[in-house]
Structure formats: structure tokens, C-alpha cells
Amino acid sequence: SYTIVVDSTLKSARGSPLGSRFTSIFTTEALPPFVVSRTHPIDGDTSVYPYQSISVTTTHPVDSLTVPAAFHLDPPLPGRFTFHPGEYHFTFNPDTALRAGSGYRVSIGEQLRSVYGHSLQAPHEFSFSVPPLRVQWVQPANGGRDVAPTSPLFVGFNYGIDTAAFLRAATLDPPTPGVYTFNVSFLRFDPGSTWVPETTYTLTIDTTDLAVGGGGLREPFVLTF
């Protein structure tokens, strides 16, 4: 509670006294408990993108100096925090992509404090996972026939891929000279001259880590045309 008192000796600009002492009492509202109110990703999310940042929202403005000691990611990743004075949330931005096909757990400890000096009422944990790497589309289609001799080969993934890792993981049979062109999550292969007529080709991609943040296909991918 706060009390404001104005003594009766107060005078106006014209010299008239207040007449009587003035008193005003007011009480500030009670703060809610200091807890985590929301997270992104939410607990149990199984569709997190590898480049996802991790955000935590609380019921009081956060003391940013206490965040690094209170935040724990398992398995750990290097990264940086972003926040602004007086805000009720903070964000962890990993320096690398999350690993495809992996699960993560975040723990927020009682070391977290609000700008009012309150410690987090209880530790808070949540978990999420990143779907595995997969081939989303190909051209020519698997089992395709009568493919044009100069037609390029395309393979598209659900995440960005490491180009050097792909070249180690992919085998084209019969071996065919040509040029690979990569564009984040898909690649194009142009044969050096043409595909040999009436020949069946097989592209095999093994389970080597291909995703930019790590993680490979759950099982080898085989394309035949």
C-alpha cells in the first residue's frame, strides 16, 4: 500500500491555503506467480523445422542476466539469446540447424529471475523433435520409362542438404559422367552427354548424414528409371 499526504499548509498561487490535510491511499495489484506461461515449440511437438529458434514466455518481465544459467538444451547446441528490456520472453537461436530425426529437451531452472527479483516458482521442462530427413520428390518418377536422353535428374528433400555429404552417399549405376547442381534442399544432375538409350539407371542414396544440421535417411533411397 502507498499513502500520499498533502499538508494543509499548501497554498495556491494566490495564497489561499488548502484548508485541510489531504490523504490518499492505494494498493498495487498482486503479481501472479513467476512461471513459464508459453513455449515455442510447444511440449511434445514432433514437427519442428531444423532452423527453428526456441522461445520462452513468462508471467513477469525477465532479468536477462539470469537467462544463460537457467536455460539448458539437451543435447546441447551453441547459440545466442535475444531479448529486450521489459519483455516477458526470450529466444534461443542455435548457431547450427537442429539435427533431423532427433529429439530435444529444454529445461528452465529456478535460476531464472524476473526484473522484480522473483525466482522462477518451479523448474519448467518441455521437449520436441525434428522429423527425419526424407526424399520428397524426384524427376523422372521412380520406375519411369521412355525418359528423354537429355532429361535432367532431380531429387528434392524436406530439408537443406550438405552437398559434399550427398556426393559421398549417392551412387548412380551404371556410372554416368555429368554435373550436379545443388539448391538448398534439391539437386539436379545433368548427364555429360545423354542417357544411353534402352538402359535402366538406378540412383541409390545411403543413410549417411545429409541434412545440414546432421541426420540422414532412415533407410537407403533407391530410384530406378
C-alpha positions in Angstrom: 0.0 0.0 0.0 1.1 3.5 -0.7 -0.1 6.7 1.1 0.0 10.2 -0.4 -0.3 13.1 2.1 -0.6 16.8 1.3 -0.4 19.1 4.3 -2.9 21.8 4.9 -0.2 24.4 4.7 -0.1 24.1 1.0 -1.2 27.3 -0.7 -2.4 28.1 -4.2 -0.6 30.6 -6.4 -2.9 33.3 -5.0 -2.0 32.4 -1.4 -5.2 30.5 -0.5 -4.4 27.6 1.9 -5.6 24.1 1.2 -7.8 24.2 4.2 -7.5 20.6 5.4 -4.9 17.9 5.1 -5.4 15.6 2.1 -4.7 11.9 2.3 -4.9 9.2 -0.4 -4.2 5.5 0.0 -3.9 3.0 -2.8 -2.7 -0.6 -3.2 -1.0 -2.1 -6.2 -2.3 -5.4 -7.6 -0.7 -8.6 -6.6 1.7 -10.2 -9.0 0.9 -13.6 -10.4 3.4 -16.4 -9.6 6.5 -16.2 -11.7 6.2 -19.2 -14.1 6.7 -20.2 -17.7 3.4 -19.5 -19.5 4.2 -20.5 -23.0 7.0 -22.1 -25.1 7.6 -22.4 -28.8 7.9 -25.2 -29.9 5.2 -26.4 -27.6 5.8 -29.5 -25.4 5.6 -32.7 -27.5 5.8 -31.0 -30.9 7.0 -33.6 -33.4 7.2 -31.4 -36.5 9.9 -28.8 -35.6 11.8 -27.4 -38.6 15.7 -27.7 -38.2 16.1 -24.0 -38.3 13.6 -23.3 -35.6 14.5 -21.0 -32.7 13.3 -21.7 -29.2 11.2 -19.1 -27.4 10.1 -19.0 -23.7 7.4 -16.7 -22.4 6.9 -16.0 -18.6 4.4 -14.2 -16.4 6.9 -11.4 -15.4 9.4 -9.4 -17.4 12.7 -11.4 -17.4 16.0 -10.4 -15.9 18.1 -11.1 -19.0 21.3 -11.6 -17.0 19.9 -14.7 -15.4 18.8 -16.4 -18.6 22.1 -18.2 -19.7 22.5 -20.0 -16.4 18.8 -21.1 -16.3 18.5 -22.4 -19.8 19.6 -25.9 -20.7 19.2 -27.7 -24.1 19.8 -31.4 -24.3 21.6 -32.4 -26.5 23.4 -29.1 -26.2 23.9 -26.7 -29.2 25.9 -23.5 -29.3 23.7 -20.4 -29.8 22.8 -16.9 -28.7 19.9 -15.4 -26.8 17.8 -12.4 -27.9 15.7 -10.3 -25.5 14.8 -6.7 -24.9 14.4 -4.9 -21.5 11.0 -5.3 -20.0 9.9 -8.1 -22.2 8.2 -11.2 -20.9 10.0 -13.6 -23.2 13.4 -14.6 -24.6 14.6 -16.6 -27.6 17.5 -19.0 -28.0 18.8 -19.1 -31.6 21.0 -22.1 -32.3 24.2 -21.4 -34.3 23.6 -24.6 -36.3 20.5 -26.4 -37.6 18.8 -28.9 -35.3 19.6 -32.5 -36.2 17.0 -34.2 -38.4 15.3 -37.2 -36.8 16.4 -36.1 -33.3 14.6 -35.2 -30.1 15.5 -32.3 -27.8 14.6 -31.4 -24.2 14.7 -27.8 -22.8 14.9 -27.2 -19.0 14.4 -23.8 -17.5 15.8 -23.7 -13.9 14.9 -21.7 -10.8 18.0 -19.6 -11.5 15.7 -17.6 -13.8 14.6 -14.3 -12.2 12.2 -11.6 -13.0 13.0 -7.9 -13.0 11.2 -7.8 -9.7 13.7 -10.1 -8.2 11.5 -13.2 -8.0 12.9 -16.6 -8.8 11.0 -19.0 -11.1 8.4 -20.7 -8.9 9.4 -24.2 -10.2 11.6 -25.6 -12.9 10.0 -26.0 -16.3 10.7 -28.6 -19.0 9.4 -29.3 -22.5 10.5 -31.5 -25.3 10.2 -31.6 -29.1 11.6 -33.5 -32.1 12.6 -32.9 -35.6 11.2 -35.2 -38.3 13.7 -37.4 -40.1 15.2 -36.4 -43.5 13.3 -37.8 -46.4 13.1 -37.6 -50.2 10.0 -35.6 -51.1 10.0 -35.7 -54.9 12.0 -37.0 -57.8 12.1 -36.5 -61.6 11.9 -38.7 -63.6 9.4 -40.7 -61.4 10.5 -43.9 -59.8 10.0 -46.6 -62.4 9.7 -44.0 -65.2 10.1 -45.2 -68.8 10.9 -43.6 -72.1 12.9 -40.8 -70.3 14.3 -38.3 -72.8 18.1 -38.8 -73.5 18.9 -35.2 -72.3 16.4 -35.1 -69.4 17.9 -33.9 -66.1 17.5 -35.9 -62.9 16.1 -34.1 -59.9 15.9 -35.1 -56.3 14.1 -33.0 -53.6 14.4 -33.3 -49.9 12.4 -31.9 -47.0 15.5 -30.1 -45.6 18.6 -28.4 -46.8 21.4 -31.0 -47.5 25.1 -31.0 -47.3 26.4 -31.2 -50.9 29.7 -32.9 -50.1 27.9 -35.5 -48.0 25.4 -36.2 -50.8 28.2 -36.9 -53.3 29.6 -39.4 -50.8 26.2 -41.0 -50.2 24.9 -41.2 -53.8 25.7 -43.9 -56.4 24.4 -43.9 -60.0 24.5 -47.2 -61.8 25.7 -47.5 -64.5 28.2 -44.8 -63.7 27.5 -41.7 -65.7 29.6 -38.6 -66.1 27.7 -35.4 -65.5 27.3 -32.3 -63.4 25.4 -31.9 -60.1 23.8 -28.6 -59.3 22.6 -28.0 -55.7 19.9 -25.6 -54.5 19.5 -25.9 -50.7 17.0 -28.8 -50.5 17.1 -30.2 -54.0 19.6 -31.2 -56.6 19.8 -31.5 -60.3 22.0 -33.9 -62.3 22.7 -33.3 -66.0 24.4 -36.2 -67.8 27.6 -35.2 -69.6 26.2 -36.2 -73.0 23.0 -38.2 -72.9 21.5 -41.1 -71.1 22.2 -44.3 -73.0 19.0 -45.4 -74.9 17.2 -48.5 -73.6 19.2 -48.5 -70.4 17.9 -48.8 -66.9 19.5 -46.5 -64.4 19.5 -46.8 -60.6 20.3 -44.0 -58.2 20.9 -45.1 -54.6 21.3 -42.7 -51.6 22.6 -44.3 -48.4 21.9 -43.3 -44.8 24.9 -41.0 -44.5 24.2 -37.8 -42.6 23.0 -35.5 -45.4 20.9 -32.8 -43.6 22.7 -29.5 -42.9 22.3 -30.0 -39.2 23.1 -33.7 -39.3 20.8 -36.7 -39.8 20.3 -39.0 -42.7 17.6 -41.0 -44.4 16.1 -43.7 -42.1 16.7 -46.3 -44.9 18.5 -46.2 -48.3 16.6 -44.5 -51.1 16.5 -46.2 -54.5 15.3 -44.6 -57.7 15.1 -46.6 -60.9 14.2 -45.2 -64.3 
